[in-house]
Amino acid sequence: MSEQAKLLRIYTDEAAYFGDRKVFEVVATRARDAKLAGATVVQALFGFGRSAHLHRPHLLEDDQSLVIEIVDAEASLRAFAASLGDIEGIGLITLEAVEVLGGDNIGGAIA
């Protein structure tokens, strides 16, 4: 049986810090603390954003683009995204419909 869910994508990069922690670690920890179904951090091979700065692998730098993906119920994801307003270093945040075909039941959050 398929379930309707939403996919939250948060764009950042490896070089972004919030205090003394990397932004992607802070976001993933907050997602766990918010009891969201799970978070995956995906490293891009190449990327750029509004500034047109190219993020790509480099021997001496950690500056690759990252995408944090979280699938859960829409209300939970909207509330979570709103809670990230204090974190600098987050770029684009998107929310889109997805259909969960298998795997875990997203913690029962999706009817």
Wavefront OBJ file of the C-alpha trace (Angstrom):
o trace
v 0.000 0.000 0.000
v 1.372 3.417 -0.892
v 1.398 6.392 1.451
v 1.420 10.107 0.673
v 4.280 12.012 2.220
v 6.425 15.074 1.622
v 10.130 15.388 0.944
v 11.969 18.286 2.556
v 15.266 19.208 0.886
v 17.706 21.544 2.577
v 20.652 22.810 0.545
v 23.917 23.763 2.242
v 27.622 23.028 1.885
v 30.342 21.313 3.859
v 32.057 24.590 4.735
v 28.961 26.056 6.459
v 29.205 26.227 10.246
v 26.705 27.094 12.970
v 28.842 27.905 15.972
v 31.479 25.200 16.198
v 29.434 22.513 14.386
v 28.815 21.940 10.709
v 25.360 23.035 9.564
v 24.440 19.618 8.173
v 25.210 17.996 11.554
v 23.082 20.556 13.405
v 20.148 20.061 11.025
v 20.358 16.247 11.186
v 20.558 16.334 15.000
v 17.561 18.656 15.207
v 15.623 16.367 12.845
v 16.328 13.419 15.147
v 15.363 15.468 18.219
v 12.117 16.468 16.461
v 11.419 12.729 16.028
v 11.209 12.996 12.248
v 11.323 9.696 10.381
v 14.961 10.136 9.352
v 17.419 12.344 7.528
v 19.945 11.619 4.809
v 22.814 13.932 3.908
v 23.859 13.623 0.266
v 27.152 15.017 -1.001
v 27.099 16.504 -4.494
v 29.932 16.149 -6.956
v 29.427 19.668 -8.239
v 27.094 22.534 -7.475
v 26.485 26.259 -7.268
v 23.801 28.485 -5.856
v 22.715 32.098 -5.961
v 26.295 33.355 -5.488
v 27.493 31.266 -8.472
v 30.405 30.014 -6.328
v 31.364 26.572 -7.653
v 31.407 23.819 -5.046
v 33.455 20.831 -6.153
v 35.903 18.316 -4.722
v 39.281 19.791 -3.873
v 42.218 18.153 -2.149
v 42.714 20.903 0.443
v 39.126 22.096 0.980
v 35.832 20.702 2.251
v 33.436 22.846 0.258
v 31.158 20.467 -1.596
v 27.438 21.094 -1.909
v 25.237 19.020 0.388
v 21.543 18.210 0.341
v 19.724 17.042 3.457
v 16.629 14.983 2.610
v 13.865 14.212 5.094
v 10.617 12.354 4.323
v 7.719 12.697 6.751
v 4.233 14.170 7.092
v 3.769 17.679 5.697
v 2.843 19.340 8.999
v 5.916 17.909 10.725
v 8.209 19.035 7.924
v 6.762 22.546 7.740
v 7.174 22.985 11.493
v 10.727 21.660 11.297
v 11.681 23.957 8.417
v 10.297 26.946 10.341
v 12.448 25.986 13.341
v 15.663 26.345 11.294
v 15.442 30.135 10.960
v 18.298 30.728 13.402
v 20.807 28.738 11.328
v 22.891 30.707 8.864
v 24.484 28.719 6.066
v 21.279 27.118 4.844
v 20.451 27.872 1.250
v 17.315 26.802 -0.526
v 14.689 24.736 1.321
v 12.114 22.897 -0.798
v 9.081 20.736 -0.024
v 7.566 18.374 -2.545
v 5.100 15.506 -2.659
v 6.454 11.969 -2.708
v 4.814 8.585 -2.600
v 6.242 6.078 -0.154
v 6.055 2.631 -1.747
v 7.815 0.517 0.836
v 10.114 0.524 3.808
v 9.344 1.853 7.229
v 5.975 3.376 7.966
v 7.464 6.830 8.657
v 6.818 6.257 12.334
v 3.069 6.054 11.764
v 3.053 9.796 11.050
v 1.477 9.404 7.632
v -2.025 8.068 7.337
l 1 2 3 4 5 6 7 8 9 10 11 12 13 14 15 16 17 18 19 20 21 22 23 24 25 26 27 28 29 30 31 32 33 34 35 36 37 38 39 40 41 42 43 44 45 46 47 48 49 50 51 52 53 54 55 56 57 58 59 60 61 62 63 64 65 66 67 68 69 70 71 72 73 74 75 76 77 78 79 80 81 82 83 84 85 86 87 88 89 90 91 92 93 94 95 96 97 98 99 100 101 102 103 104 105 106 107 108 109 110 111
